[in-house]
Amino acid sequence: MKFKREDYIAFLETEYDTQMKEYGRLIATKATVLKERGEVFVGKFVGFRGDFSIFKVRISDNMPRKNSFWTASCFIGEMASYKNWGDCAWADLREQYQCDYSDAHCVWISKSEDPAFCLVGVKNITVDFANLLESQNPIIAFGPNDPPLKYLLNLKDIVQNSECKATKEILDYFSVEESTWNPQKVAATEDLNIHILRSLESHNTVAIQGPPGTGKTYRMGRLVAQLLSERKSVLVTALTNEALKVVASKEDLKPYLESGKVSKTSLTIDERHELPKLVANEGNVCNATPGHLSLATFYISSGWAKDMLETTPFDYVIVDEASQALLPMIAASKKLGSKVVWIGDQKQLAPIVKTNEDKINTCGWSPIVKGFDTLCNNIPMPTFMLSDTFRLTKRGAEFTGVFYNNELNSVAGVDEIQTSLPVLNRLGGPSLVDLELKIGDKKPVNALNVAFDLTERILKESPEAKIAILSKFKETVKELQKTFITKLYSEEIPDNLKIETVDRIQGLTVDYTIFLIPNASVIYSLDSELFNVATSRASRCTIIVADRMILKNFMSDEVRRFLLKINENKVAALNPSMTQTITSGELKVTVLGKINLPEKHLKEIVADKENIFIIDTNVFVKCPTIISKIGKYKVVIPTTVLEELDRLKLKQSIDKKALNDAVKNINKAFLNNYSSMEEGDSSLLPNGFDAQKADCLILSVALRYKTEDKNPILLTSDNLLQSKALGLGITTISLQDFLSERR
């Protein structure tokens, strides 16, 4: 089997400890410091507006993000004013001076009559806290929300039970060399219910991939309605309450909603206001009933699964947005239903975890995190892919189809976008606005202004258009919200604008998207799943705002092809086993085959091991074509090397041509898979090594391969770095010696 139960427990305990430590460090920090960092803000209660509690917040402070979640605390006496907090930690303030508190959801931000302040609209306030607000009109402090630790503990209990037959197939799976994923394509005109129910006659599980805009939730609503009509008990479980609310609002379920046959756990006043007939599941109990639909988040349903011993309560369990489920949660769903349907998209975002990515990679836990992807690629079962998108234009589907083996078809019925704006493509899909962005700046003023100007121009042409302005980073989104609040003529950000981080909008559909990629930690913005989500929200056009040198960064082949396709760059790919003819004007070249020329043997090469060259920054500066000289061996470029090359651009004394040539050659190597980029892992360094130094991070990359019994060869002209490498038992060679041996 791929994982022992101890492996699952180790991951879940690590994630639990990481969340606890992060939260513990946060609340142990001085409250005034958190306020300066924007992790605490204060607001004066000014009244209610419908379901909203309204607070007045100073603009010069770090304003909250729209659609962010907080704990609202009312402090007694003089501690109501942040000026009296002194050196108190946030935890101490809450323990010693808090008289009441409530969860709080920041829903909107608008201007106030006083230009020095803004108004913040908050929902999810408890009734008791609302009464306190109304009676006292206090100043309220909003701080960090409590992490969902109970979910992890539930999953830990589930994986510890190695005798449970329902979870064995998932948790004790054997990794296969070739993926089992070969889904049957289902067109928009086909009845998915027939395929699913026919498959479930002979199998207990089905997996469905729904790429962007293919109507996953609509199809799910139809499936649930048919099952309820047959008096089956059904559970739909998802990561978020929002996803469950969307399911409950589907037209096919309206008769069952009206007749009180749809219930939801943790029902809020806001949800009851939007769906008056939605029944509250009092006590969040497992309430499987024939002909009824239960809606519960992973947080709640994992607890039900933990408590189930022999019985399986529901006839059918449908896991919505299954790509957001950890593998133990995928397994947990089998304890709850006789038949299980997983609906998701493994090409979109996996669950957000706090454990360091290096730790996950080192321990091999990625398949546990990407549960739905692991399920689809390793466990045989009937599988389907919805291949027609109602959202994207033909051109848009061609771009997003890069992530789906070019098997995505548009049935949107829109051939052309009516626009006079040159930045938008009339055929829909993406366009790129490239700027000179400051390295390391997550709040680039020129990009923020461009995002606002583009939004303003689109709204001038289409006032009712829905626009999402997205970024990977919270810091960028906060600054975007601040920019829009101060520049808009209206008092608040209108409902047709959504400014949010990408990980908060999966499932969103808008008319236009502006995706801002700051020139900082770019590798995270270009993550394949995140990039796919960000660029597939818009039914009309997506505008990517990024640095003009974005292609120099490491990225997946799909993301690179997407960006190259925007500029209509063509890459000729040769198949070495076939004769090919390439023509350009009157020039014609026929490729008959290839000849392997013998290379001079390097003494650093070990015959019975995989040899991997790790290249230092100074080598690229002195020899921009170094990758092509290495030949058949694997080349790895540490991320810190690319960052150093970036910084070298600012030096006047540097040979700019050599630097540009080096970057171009790195790009070409990445594009053709001749080399790859890897981040350092400071945990591999011995005591005494400075984990912040570039040299040490480069060494840690070599150490990783050495621990895997491979032969890393550090290519550097830095004598001190060579000495450190030799001291760690790492093979090293200078550029001068390398070139001499190659002659």
C-alpha positions, 0 to 999 in steps of 0.5 A: 500500500502507498501509505500506512495508517501511521503516515496519515496520522503523522500528516494530520498531527503535523497539520494540527500542530502547525495550525495550533502553533500559528494561531498560538503565536498570533494570539500571543503577539501584542494586540497593537502589533497585530493592529499595525499588521492588519490582523486586528482592526477596531470599529465603532458600532453605528447601527443596523442595516437589515441583516448587517451590523455597521461599523465605522473604521479609520481608513488610515488603519489596515482595513479588513478584506471584504468577505473575510472572517473574524472574531468580534470582541467587546472589551470592558472599561478603558480597554475598549480603546486600543490606545490603552492596550499597551503591551497586552497580547491579544490572548490576554486581552480576550481572557482578562477584559472581554465581556462578550464575543461573536463570529463575524463575517465582513461582507462589504466596505463603503465610504462614510460621510467622514473621508477619514473613515469607511463603513464595514458591513458585518454578518453572522453576529449572534443574537446576544452580541447584537443586543449588546451592540444595540444597547451600548454602541461600543467600540469593537475589536476584530481579531483572528478567527479560531481554526477548524481543529475539530475537523482534523481530529475527526479525520485522525479518529477515522484513519486510526480505525484500520478495521473499518471496511468502508475506508480500507479501499481508499486509505490502503490503496496501492499506487499505480504506475499508470493512471487509471483516469480515463473518464467517459466524456459526457456532452451537455446534451446527454443525461448524466443521471442515466450514466451515474445510476447505471454505473451505481447498479454494479459499483458503489462509487463514481467520480465525476470531473467538472471543468470550469463552467460545465454545470457541475452543481446544476447536474448535481441538483438534477441527480439529487431531485431524482433520488429524492423522488425515489424516496432515497435519503441523500447527504450532500457535503462540501467544504463551505456553507456557501457551496451547500447554499448554492445546491439548496437554491437549485431549481430542481430542488425547489419542490423539496425545499418548499415542502420542508425536505431540505435541511442544513446544519449550522443554519445562519440567520442570513441563510434563513433570510435568503432561503426561508424554507430551508430547515435548520438541523437543530443540534447538527445531528445525523438525520438521514430520512427517506426522501429528504436531503441533508446538507452538511460541511466537511467539518460536521459530516466528518464528525458523523463519520467518526461516530458511525460504527456498523450502520451506513446512515444515508442511501447516497452521499454526494461530495461536492467540490471533492477536490477540496477534500483531504484523502481521509475525508474522501474515505470518510464519505464512504462510512456515511453512504451506501453509494458515493458520488464524488464531483470535483475537478482535480485540475483546480485548487486542492485543500489549503493546508498550513504545513510547509510545502517543503515538509509535505514534499519531503514526507511524500504527503502530497497524495494525502492533501490532493485527495480527489486527484489521488482517488481518480488516478489510483482507484478503479471505478466508473469515471466521467468528465463533463466536456462542454462548458457553458461559461467560456467562449470558443477561444476561452475554452481553447485556452482553459482546455490546455489543462484538460488535454484540449478536450474542453468544448464551448457550448456558450453560444457566444462567438464574439464579445461586443467591445471597443476596448483594445485590451479585450479580445473580441473572441473572448478569453485571456489577454495580457497587460505586461508592466515593469513591476518592482521585484518583491512588491506585493502592492505595486502601485502601477498595477493597482492603478491599472486594475482600477482603470481597466475596471472603470473602462469596462464598467463605462462600456458595460455598467451591469458587468460582473467583474472579479479582481483577483490575486494570490496574496491577501496583502495585494487584495487588501490594497486593491480594496483600499484603492477601489474604495478611495477612487470610486465615486460611489460610497461602497464597492458595488455588488457587481465587483468582487475583489478577492484572493483566488482561493476564495472564489472557486466556483464563481462565474463573472463576465470579466476577470482581472488577475493581478500577479505581483512580481513577488513569489511569482511561482505561487501565482503561477501554480497550475491549479490556482492559475487555472481557477483564476483564468477560468472565471470569466464568461467573456474576457480575462485580463492578466496584469503581470511583469513583462518578464513573467515567462522567466519564472518557473511554471508548469508546461500547461501554464507556460503554453497558456501564456505563450498562446496569448502572444501566439508564440509557436513552438515546433516540436520534433518527433525524433522517431519520424522524418519531418520537413520544416519549411520557411519561404523557399528554404526546406529542411528534412529531418531524417533522424539524430546522431548521438555524439559521444561526450567526454566523460567527467570524473565527477559522474558516477556510473550507477547513480542518477547524476544531477547538476545544480547550477549556482548564480555566478555560473550563469553570469559567466557562461549563459549557455551552460545548460546546453553544455551539460548534455544529457544529465538532469539540471536543477536550478534552485529558486534562490538562483533565479531570485539572485539573477533578478536582483543582478539586473539592478546592478550597473556593473553587470553584463546585461547582455550575458544576464539576458542571454542566461535568462532566455536559455533558462526559459528555453530549458524550462519550456523543453523540460531540459531543467527544473526549478526547486526550492531549498529546504532549510530543515536539511541543513546541519546546525550552524548553517544560516538558513536565510543565506542563498548559498545554504539554500542551494546546498540544501537542494543538493542535500535533498538529492544526496539523501535520495542516494543520487549524485548531485554535482554542484557547479559553482565558481564560488570557492567558499561554497565549494568548500562548504559542499565538500564538507557536506560530502557533496560533489562539486566542480568549478566552471573553469574545470568543467569547461576544461574537462569538456574540451 
